[in-house]
Amino acid sequence: MKRLLLFITILLPVIINAQVNENLLMERFNMNAFNPAYAGSEGRVLSFTTRSTWQGVSGAPKMNYFYYSGKPNKNLAFGISIINNKIFIDERTLYAVDASYQLTLGGGKTLNLGIKAGAHTKFTDVEAIERWTNTPNPAIPDITKETYPVVGFGALYKTQKFYVSFSIPNFLNPIKYTDNESFIGDEKPSTYFLAGYKIDVGAFNSSINPFVSSKIIPGIGNTIHFGGTYDFKGIFEVGGGYKSTRYMNVMAIIKTKFGLSLAYAYDFRGSSNDVEVQKSGSEIFLKFNF
């Protein structure tokens, strides 16, 4: 266990850079986590998502995401989101307000343009580290609390069967708003892309819904996610996907007639020599459409 804690401590700046960029499995249903244009696109919505990785490892990454969106009023809709990421001694929370304006293009086509504004807070509990030596460690920040502004934008284009999402949830480089560069490493603005299509299947009034997403993280690399689901009469969906990180995932969603949806996803990776860190993870979300 001490070897694992040492490993996490040394790699903490790298892990955190990847963790604060949302690593959702069911991103298709949680686009507002990274695209403010999603606000109002499904009407009035309340949802909660919890995501955990490296199951069975103490202090492993965990994310909780709360989202609310109001109904559009004169084509303008507002939403709020709170995203909390925690890993080992580090906890980071995003508080944001989204505004989205919908343009009707005719023929069932719409274009939503959105902006995001908020703040990102960070706290590192260095007192929780079991130190073996008092020698200064550059991987452990001197400043344990920080707050920096968040400003982002996004666009969402939808037809009756196709959608494409593009966003940069924060184009401000946090490194310009903190007193200690080592606290956030090289966390530059990330770009998100997501597209999907609905293929109607004659039998049982069902459909097949393939999608692809891409997350571009400067200094770390790109992550691509291919996947799809089978929707049976709008009652439940089952499917899965594969990420370029070599993780596979499976998922299932149950939808009720009164607007409540419950979903579960599980991701896993094949055998690896890094047994301690190549753990599986899970994601659960609850959504209510008013």
Contacts in CASP RR format, 6 or more apart in sequence:
PFRMAT RR
TARGET T0000
AUTHOR 0000-0000-0000
METHOD contacts of the structure
MODEL  1
MKRLLLFITILLPVIINAQVNENLLMERFNMNAFNPAYAGSEGRVLSFTT
RSTWQGVSGAPKMNYFYYSGKPNKNLAFGISIINNKIFIDERTLYAVDAS
YQLTLGGGKTLNLGIKAGAHTKFTDVEAIERWTNTPNPAIPDITKETYPV
VGFGALYKTQKFYVSFSIPNFLNPIKYTDNESFIGDEKPSTYFLAGYKID
VGAFNSSINPFVSSKIIPGIGNTIHFGGTYDFKGIFEVGGGYKSTRYMNV
MAIIKTKFGLSLAYAYDFRGSSNDVEVQKSGSEIFLKFNF
1 58 0 8 1.000
2 130 0 8 1.000
3 276 0 8 1.000
4 57 0 8 1.000
4 58 0 8 1.000
4 276 0 8 1.000
5 88 0 8 1.000
5 129 0 8 1.000
5 130 0 8 1.000
7 276 0 8 1.000
7 277 0 8 1.000
8 15 0 8 1.000
8 59 0 8 1.000
8 87 0 8 1.000
8 88 0 8 1.000
9 88 0 8 1.000
9 129 0 8 1.000
9 137 0 8 1.000
9 139 0 8 1.000
9 140 0 8 1.000
10 139 0 8 1.000
12 87 0 8 1.000
12 88 0 8 1.000
12 89 0 8 1.000
12 90 0 8 1.000
12 139 0 8 1.000
12 140 0 8 1.000
13 139 0 8 1.000
13 182 0 8 1.000
13 185 0 8 1.000
14 220 0 8 1.000
15 61 0 8 1.000
15 87 0 8 1.000
16 87 0 8 1.000
16 90 0 8 1.000
16 92 0 8 1.000
16 184 0 8 1.000
17 184 0 8 1.000
17 185 0 8 1.000
17 186 0 8 1.000
17 187 0 8 1.000
17 217 0 8 1.000
17 220 0 8 1.000
18 217 0 8 1.000
18 220 0 8 1.000
19 61 0 8 1.000
19 63 0 8 1.000
19 85 0 8 1.000
19 87 0 8 1.000
19 92 0 8 1.000
20 85 0 8 1.000
20 92 0 8 1.000
20 120 0 8 1.000
20 187 0 8 1.000
21 190 0 8 1.000
21 215 0 8 1.000
21 217 0 8 1.000
22 30 0 8 1.000
22 33 0 8 1.000
22 34 0 8 1.000
22 63 0 8 1.000
22 65 0 8 1.000
22 83 0 8 1.000
23 51 0 8 1.000
23 53 0 8 1.000
23 61 0 8 1.000
23 63 0 8 1.000
24 30 0 8 1.000
24 33 0 8 1.000
24 49 0 8 1.000
24 51 0 8 1.000
24 63 0 8 1.000
24 65 0 8 1.000
24 283 0 8 1.000
25 51 0 8 1.000
25 249 0 8 1.000
25 251 0 8 1.000
25 265 0 8 1.000
25 267 0 8 1.000
25 283 0 8 1.000
26 49 0 8 1.000
26 251 0 8 1.000
26 253 0 8 1.000
26 263 0 8 1.000
26 265 0 8 1.000
26 283 0 8 1.000
26 285 0 8 1.000
27 33 0 8 1.000
27 34 0 8 1.000
27 194 0 8 1.000
27 213 0 8 1.000
27 225 0 8 1.000
28 194 0 8 1.000
28 196 0 8 1.000
28 211 0 8 1.000
28 213 0 8 1.000
29 253 0 8 1.000
29 261 0 8 1.000
29 263 0 8 1.000
29 285 0 8 1.000
29 287 0 8 1.000
30 47 0 8 1.000
30 49 0 8 1.000
30 65 0 8 1.000
30 67 0 8 1.000
30 285 0 8 1.000
31 38 0 8 1.000
31 156 0 8 1.000
31 165 0 8 1.000
31 194 0 8 1.000
32 38 0 8 1.000
32 39 0 8 1.000
32 67 0 8 1.000
32 69 0 8 1.000
32 79 0 8 1.000
32 81 0 8 1.000
32 98 0 8 1.000
33 49 0 8 1.000
33 65 0 8 1.000
33 67 0 8 1.000
33 81 0 8 1.000
33 83 0 8 1.000
34 167 0 8 1.000
34 169 0 8 1.000
34 192 0 8 1.000
35 114 0 8 1.000
35 154 0 8 1.000
35 155 0 8 1.000
35 156 0 8 1.000
35 165 0 8 1.000
35 166 0 8 1.000
35 167 0 8 1.000
35 169 0 8 1.000
35 192 0 8 1.000
35 194 0 8 1.000
36 96 0 8 1.000
36 98 0 8 1.000
36 99 0 8 1.000
36 100 0 8 1.000
36 114 0 8 1.000
36 115 0 8 1.000
36 116 0 8 1.000
36 152 0 8 1.000
36 153 0 8 1.000
36 154 0 8 1.000
36 167 0 8 1.000
36 169 0 8 1.000
37 100 0 8 1.000
37 112 0 8 1.000
37 113 0 8 1.000
37 114 0 8 1.000
37 154 0 8 1.000
37 155 0 8 1.000
37 156 0 8 1.000
37 165 0 8 1.000
37 167 0 8 1.000
38 69 0 8 1.000
38 98 0 8 1.000
38 100 0 8 1.000
38 112 0 8 1.000
38 156 0 8 1.000
38 165 0 8 1.000
39 69 0 8 1.000
39 70 0 8 1.000
39 77 0 8 1.000
39 78 0 8 1.000
39 79 0 8 1.000
39 98 0 8 1.000
39 99 0 8 1.000
39 100 0 8 1.000
39 112 0 8 1.000
39 114 0 8 1.000
40 69 0 8 1.000
40 70 0 8 1.000
40 71 0 8 1.000
40 72 0 8 1.000
40 77 0 8 1.000
40 79 0 8 1.000
40 100 0 8 1.000
40 102 0 8 1.000
40 112 0 8 1.000
41 77 0 8 1.000
41 100 0 8 1.000
41 102 0 8 1.000
41 110 0 8 1.000
41 112 0 8 1.000
41 156 0 8 1.000
41 158 0 8 1.000
42 69 0 8 1.000
42 289 0 8 1.000
43 69 0 8 1.000
43 70 0 8 1.000
43 71 0 8 1.000
43 72 0 8 1.000
43 77 0 8 1.000
43 289 0 8 1.000
43 290 0 8 1.000
44 69 0 8 1.000
44 70 0 8 1.000
44 71 0 8 1.000
44 289 0 8 1.000
44 290 0 8 1.000
45 67 0 8 1.000
45 68 0 8 1.000
45 69 0 8 1.000
45 70 0 8 1.000
45 287 0 8 1.000
45 288 0 8 1.000
45 289 0 8 1.000
45 290 0 8 1.000
46 67 0 8 1.000
46 68 0 8 1.000
46 69 0 8 1.000
46 287 0 8 1.000
46 288 0 8 1.000
46 290 0 8 1.000
47 65 0 8 1.000
47 66 0 8 1.000
47 67 0 8 1.000
47 68 0 8 1.000
47 285 0 8 1.000
47 286 0 8 1.000
47 287 0 8 1.000
47 288 0 8 1.000
48 64 0 8 1.000
48 65 0 8 1.000
48 66 0 8 1.000
48 67 0 8 1.000
48 285 0 8 1.000
48 286 0 8 1.000
48 287 0 8 1.000
49 63 0 8 1.000
49 64 0 8 1.000
49 65 0 8 1.000
49 67 0 8 1.000
49 283 0 8 1.000
49 284 0 8 1.000
49 285 0 8 1.000
49 286 0 8 1.000
50 62 0 8 1.000
50 63 0 8 1.000
50 64 0 8 1.000
50 65 0 8 1.000
50 283 0 8 1.000
50 284 0 8 1.000
50 285 0 8 1.000
51 62 0 8 1.000
51 63 0 8 1.000
51 64 0 8 1.000
51 65 0 8 1.000
51 281 0 8 1.000
51 282 0 8 1.000
51 283 0 8 1.000
52 60 0 8 1.000
52 61 0 8 1.000
52 62 0 8 1.000
52 63 0 8 1.000
52 281 0 8 1.000
52 282 0 8 1.000
52 283 0 8 1.000
53 60 0 8 1.000
53 61 0 8 1.000
53 62 0 8 1.000
53 267 0 8 1.000
53 279 0 8 1.000
53 280 0 8 1.000
53 281 0 8 1.000
54 60 0 8 1.000
54 61 0 8 1.000
54 277 0 8 1.000
54 279 0 8 1.000
54 281 0 8 1.000
55 279 0 8 1.000
55 280 0 8 1.000
55 281 0 8 1.000
55 282 0 8 1.000
56 279 0 8 1.000
57 276 0 8 1.000
57 277 0 8 1.000
57 279 0 8 1.000
59 86 0 8 1.000
59 87 0 8 1.000
59 88 0 8 1.000
60 87 0 8 1.000
60 88 0 8 1.000
60 279 0 8 1.000
61 85 0 8 1.000
61 86 0 8 1.000
61 87 0 8 1.000
62 85 0 8 1.000
62 86 0 8 1.000
62 87 0 8 1.000
63 83 0 8 1.000
63 84 0 8 1.000
63 85 0 8 1.000
63 86 0 8 1.000
64 83 0 8 1.000
64 84 0 8 1.000
65 81 0 8 1.000
65 82 0 8 1.000
65 83 0 8 1.000
65 84 0 8 1.000
66 81 0 8 1.000
66 82 0 8 1.000
66 83 0 8 1.000
67 79 0 8 1.000
67 80 0 8 1.000
67 81 0 8 1.000
67 82 0 8 1.000
68 79 0 8 1.000
68 80 0 8 1.000
68 81 0 8 1.000
69 77 0 8 1.000
69 78 0 8 1.000
69 79 0 8 1.000
69 98 0 8 1.000
70 77 0 8 1.000
70 78 0 8 1.000
70 79 0 8 1.000
71 77 0 8 1.000
71 290 0 8 1.000
72 100 0 8 1.000
72 102 0 8 1.000
75 101 0 8 1.000
75 102 0 8 1.000
75 103 0 8 1.000
75 104 0 8 1.000
76 99 0 8 1.000
76 100 0 8 1.000
76 101 0 8 1.000
76 102 0 8 1.000
77 99 0 8 1.000
77 100 0 8 1.000
77 101 0 8 1.000
77 102 0 8 1.000
78 97 0 8 1.000
78 98 0 8 1.000
78 99 0 8 1.000
78 100 0 8 1.000
79 97 0 8 1.000
79 98 0 8 1.000
79 99 0 8 1.000
79 100 0 8 1.000
80 96 0 8 1.000
80 97 0 8 1.000
80 98 0 8 1.000
81 94 0 8 1.000
81 95 0 8 1.000
81 96 0 8 1.000
81 98 0 8 1.000
82 93 0 8 1.000
82 94 0 8 1.000
82 95 0 8 1.000
82 96 0 8 1.000
83 93 0 8 1.000
83 94 0 8 1.000
83 96 0 8 1.000
84 91 0 8 1.000
84 92 0 8 1.000
84 93 0 8 1.000
84 94 0 8 1.000
85 91 0 8 1.000
85 92 0 8 1.000
85 93 0 8 1.000
86 92 0 8 1.000
89 124 0 8 1.000
89 125 0 8 1.000
89 126 0 8 1.000
89 128 0 8 1.000
89 129 0 8 1.000
90 122 0 8 1.000
90 123 0 8 1.000
90 124 0 8 1.000
90 125 0 8 1.000
91 122 0 8 1.000
91 123 0 8 1.000
91 124 0 8 1.000
91 125 0 8 1.000
92 120 0 8 1.000
92 121 0 8 1.000
92 122 0 8 1.000
92 123 0 8 1.000
93 120 0 8 1.000
93 121 0 8 1.000
94 118 0 8 1.000
94 119 0 8 1.000
94 120 0 8 1.000
94 150 0 8 1.000
95 118 0 8 1.000
95 119 0 8 1.000
95 120 0 8 1.000
95 121 0 8 1.000
96 116 0 8 1.000
96 117 0 8 1.000
96 118 0 8 1.000
96 119 0 8 1.000
96 150 0 8 1.000
97 116 0 8 1.000
97 117 0 8 1.000
97 118 0 8 1.000
98 114 0 8 1.000
98 115 0 8 1.000
98 116 0 8 1.000
99 114 0 8 1.000
99 115 0 8 1.000
100 112 0 8 1.000
100 113 0 8 1.000
100 114 0 8 1.000
100 156 0 8 1.000
101 112 0 8 1.000
101 113 0 8 1.000
101 114 0 8 1.000
102 110 0 8 1.000
102 111 0 8 1.000
102 112 0 8 1.000
103 110 0 8 1.000
103 111 0 8 1.000
103 112 0 8 1.000
103 113 0 8 1.000
104 110 0 8 1.000
105 111 0 8 1.000
107 159 0 8 1.000
108 159 0 8 1.000
108 160 0 8 1.000
109 157 0 8 1.000
109 158 0 8 1.000
109 159 0 8 1.000
110 157 0 8 1.000
110 158 0 8 1.000
111 155 0 8 1.000
111 156 0 8 1.000
111 157 0 8 1.000
111 158 0 8 1.000
112 155 0 8 1.000
112 156 0 8 1.000
112 157 0 8 1.000
112 158 0 8 1.000
113 153 0 8 1.000
113 154 0 8 1.000
113 155 0 8 1.000
114 153 0 8 1.000
114 154 0 8 1.000
114 155 0 8 1.000
115 151 0 8 1.000
115 152 0 8 1.000
115 153 0 8 1.000
115 154 0 8 1.000
116 150 0 8 1.000
116 151 0 8 1.000
116 152 0 8 1.000
116 153 0 8 1.000
116 154 0 8 1.000
116 169 0 8 1.000
116 170 0 8 1.000
117 149 0 8 1.000
117 150 0 8 1.000
117 151 0 8 1.000
117 152 0 8 1.000
118 149 0 8 1.000
118 150 0 8 1.000
118 151 0 8 1.000
119 147 0 8 1.000
119 148 0 8 1.000
119 149 0 8 1.000
119 150 0 8 1.000
120 147 0 8 1.000
120 148 0 8 1.000
120 149 0 8 1.000
120 150 0 8 1.000
120 170 0 8 1.000
120 174 0 8 1.000
121 145 0 8 1.000
121 146 0 8 1.000
121 147 0 8 1.000
122 145 0 8 1.000
122 146 0 8 1.000
122 147 0 8 1.000
122 183 0 8 1.000
122 184 0 8 1.000
123 144 0 8 1.000
123 145 0 8 1.000
124 140 0 8 1.000
124 141 0 8 1.000
124 144 0 8 1.000
124 145 0 8 1.000
124 183 0 8 1.000
125 144 0 8 1.000
126 140 0 8 1.000
126 141 0 8 1.000
126 144 0 8 1.000
129 140 0 8 1.000
138 182 0 8 1.000
139 182 0 8 1.000
141 180 0 8 1.000
141 182 0 8 1.000
141 183 0 8 1.000
142 180 0 8 1.000
142 182 0 8 1.000
143 178 0 8 1.000
143 179 0 8 1.000
143 180 0 8 1.000
143 183 0 8 1.000
146 178 0 8 1.000
146 179 0 8 1.000
146 180 0 8 1.000
146 183 0 8 1.000
146 184 0 8 1.000
148 172 0 8 1.000
148 174 0 8 1.000
148 177 0 8 1.000
148 178 0 8 1.000
149 172 0 8 1.000
149 177 0 8 1.000
150 169 0 8 1.000
150 170 0 8 1.000
150 172 0 8 1.000
151 170 0 8 1.000
151 171 0 8 1.000
151 172 0 8 1.000
152 167 0 8 1.000
152 168 0 8 1.000
152 169 0 8 1.000
152 170 0 8 1.000
152 171 0 8 1.000
152 172 0 8 1.000
153 167 0 8 1.000
153 168 0 8 1.000
153 171 0 8 1.000
154 165 0 8 1.000
154 166 0 8 1.000
154 167 0 8 1.000
154 168 0 8 1.000
155 165 0 8 1.000
155 166 0 8 1.000
155 167 0 8 1.000
156 163 0 8 1.000
156 164 0 8 1.000
156 165 0 8 1.000
157 163 0 8 1.000
157 164 0 8 1.000
157 165 0 8 1.000
160 198 0 8 1.000
161 197 0 8 1.000
161 198 0 8 1.000
161 199 0 8 1.000
161 200 0 8 1.000
162 195 0 8 1.000
162 196 0 8 1.000
162 197 0 8 1.000
162 198 0 8 1.000
163 195 0 8 1.000
163 196 0 8 1.000
164 193 0 8 1.000
164 194 0 8 1.000
164 195 0 8 1.000
164 196 0 8 1.000
165 192 0 8 1.000
165 193 0 8 1.000
165 194 0 8 1.000
165 195 0 8 1.000
166 191 0 8 1.000
166 192 0 8 1.000
166 193 0 8 1.000
167 191 0 8 1.000
167 192 0 8 1.000
168 189 0 8 1.000
168 190 0 8 1.000
168 191 0 8 1.000
168 192 0 8 1.000
169 190 0 8 1.000
169 192 0 8 1.000
170 189 0 8 1.000
170 190 0 8 1.000
171 189 0 8 1.000
172 189 0 8 1.000
173 187 0 8 1.000
173 188 0 8 1.000
173 189 0 8 1.000
174 184 0 8 1.000
174 187 0 8 1.000
175 181 0 8 1.000
175 184 0 8 1.000
175 185 0 8 1.000
175 186 0 8 1.000
175 187 0 8 1.000
175 188 0 8 1.000
178 184 0 8 1.000
186 218 0 8 1.000
186 219 0 8 1.000
188 217 0 8 1.000
188 218 0 8 1.000
188 219 0 8 1.000
189 218 0 8 1.000
190 215 0 8 1.000
190 216 0 8 1.000
190 217 0 8 1.000
190 218 0 8 1.000
191 215 0 8 1.000
191 216 0 8 1.000
192 213 0 8 1.000
192 214 0 8 1.000
192 215 0 8 1.000
192 216 0 8 1.000
193 213 0 8 1.000
193 214 0 8 1.000
193 215 0 8 1.000
193 216 0 8 1.000
194 211 0 8 1.000
194 212 0 8 1.000
194 213 0 8 1.000
194 214 0 8 1.000
195 211 0 8 1.000
195 212 0 8 1.000
195 213 0 8 1.000
196 209 0 8 1.000
196 210 0 8 1.000
196 211 0 8 1.000
196 212 0 8 1.000
197 209 0 8 1.000
197 210 0 8 1.000
197 211 0 8 1.000
198 207 0 8 1.000
198 208 0 8 1.000
198 209 0 8 1.000
199 207 0 8 1.000
199 208 0 8 1.000
199 209 0 8 1.000
199 210 0 8 1.000
200 206 0 8 1.000
200 207 0 8 1.000
201 207 0 8 1.000
201 208 0 8 1.000
204 232 0 8 1.000
204 233 0 8 1.000
205 233 0 8 1.000
206 230 0 8 1.000
206 231 0 8 1.000
206 232 0 8 1.000
206 233 0 8 1.000
206 234 0 8 1.000
207 230 0 8 1.000
207 231 0 8 1.000
208 228 0 8 1.000
208 229 0 8 1.000
208 230 0 8 1.000
208 231 0 8 1.000
209 228 0 8 1.000
209 229 0 8 1.000
209 230 0 8 1.000
209 231 0 8 1.000
209 237 0 8 1.000
210 227 0 8 1.000
210 228 0 8 1.000
211 225 0 8 1.000
211 226 0 8 1.000
211 227 0 8 1.000
211 228 0 8 1.000
212 224 0 8 1.000
212 225 0 8 1.000
212 226 0 8 1.000
212 227 0 8 1.000
213 224 0 8 1.000
213 225 0 8 1.000
214 222 0 8 1.000
214 223 0 8 1.000
214 224 0 8 1.000
214 225 0 8 1.000
215 222 0 8 1.000
215 223 0 8 1.000
215 224 0 8 1.000
215 225 0 8 1.000
216 222 0 8 1.000
217 223 0 8 1.000
222 244 0 8 1.000
223 243 0 8 1.000
223 244 0 8 1.000
223 245 0 8 1.000
224 243 0 8 1.000
224 244 0 8 1.000
225 241 0 8 1.000
225 242 0 8 1.000
225 243 0 8 1.000
225 244 0 8 1.000
226 241 0 8 1.000
226 242 0 8 1.000
226 243 0 8 1.000
227 239 0 8 1.000
227 240 0 8 1.000
227 241 0 8 1.000
227 242 0 8 1.000
228 239 0 8 1.000
228 240 0 8 1.000
228 241 0 8 1.000
229 237 0 8 1.000
229 238 0 8 1.000
229 239 0 8 1.000
229 240 0 8 1.000
229 251 0 8 1.000
229 253 0 8 1.000
230 237 0 8 1.000
230 238 0 8 1.000
230 239 0 8 1.000
231 237 0 8 1.000
234 255 0 8 1.000
235 254 0 8 1.000
235 255 0 8 1.000
236 252 0 8 1.000
236 253 0 8 1.000
236 254 0 8 1.000
236 255 0 8 1.000
237 251 0 8 1.000
237 252 0 8 1.000
237 253 0 8 1.000
237 255 0 8 1.000
238 250 0 8 1.000
238 251 0 8 1.000
238 252 0 8 1.000
238 253 0 8 1.000
239 250 0 8 1.000
239 251 0 8 1.000
239 252 0 8 1.000
240 248 0 8 1.000
240 249 0 8 1.000
240 250 0 8 1.000
240 251 0 8 1.000
240 265 0 8 1.000
241 248 0 8 1.000
241 249 0 8 1.000
241 250 0 8 1.000
242 248 0 8 1.000
242 249 0 8 1.000
243 249 0 8 1.000
243 267 0 8 1.000
246 269 0 8 1.000
246 270 0 8 1.000
247 267 0 8 1.000
247 268 0 8 1.000
247 269 0 8 1.000
248 267 0 8 1.000
248 268 0 8 1.000
248 269 0 8 1.000
249 265 0 8 1.000
249 266 0 8 1.000
249 267 0 8 1.000
249 268 0 8 1.000
250 265 0 8 1.000
250 266 0 8 1.000
251 263 0 8 1.000
251 264 0 8 1.000
251 265 0 8 1.000
251 266 0 8 1.000
251 283 0 8 1.000
252 263 0 8 1.000
252 264 0 8 1.000
252 265 0 8 1.000
253 261 0 8 1.000
253 262 0 8 1.000
253 263 0 8 1.000
254 261 0 8 1.000
254 262 0 8 1.000
254 263 0 8 1.000
255 261 0 8 1.000
259 288 0 8 1.000
259 289 0 8 1.000
259 290 0 8 1.000
260 286 0 8 1.000
260 287 0 8 1.000
260 288 0 8 1.000
261 285 0 8 1.000
261 286 0 8 1.000
261 287 0 8 1.000
261 288 0 8 1.000
261 289 0 8 1.000
262 284 0 8 1.000
262 285 0 8 1.000
262 286 0 8 1.000
263 283 0 8 1.000
263 284 0 8 1.000
263 285 0 8 1.000
263 286 0 8 1.000
263 287 0 8 1.000
264 282 0 8 1.000
264 283 0 8 1.000
264 284 0 8 1.000
265 282 0 8 1.000
265 283 0 8 1.000
265 284 0 8 1.000
266 280 0 8 1.000
266 281 0 8 1.000
266 282 0 8 1.000
266 283 0 8 1.000
267 280 0 8 1.000
267 281 0 8 1.000
267 282 0 8 1.000
267 283 0 8 1.000
268 280 0 8 1.000
268 281 0 8 1.000
269 278 0 8 1.000
269 280 0 8 1.000
270 278 0 8 1.000
272 278 0 8 1.000
END
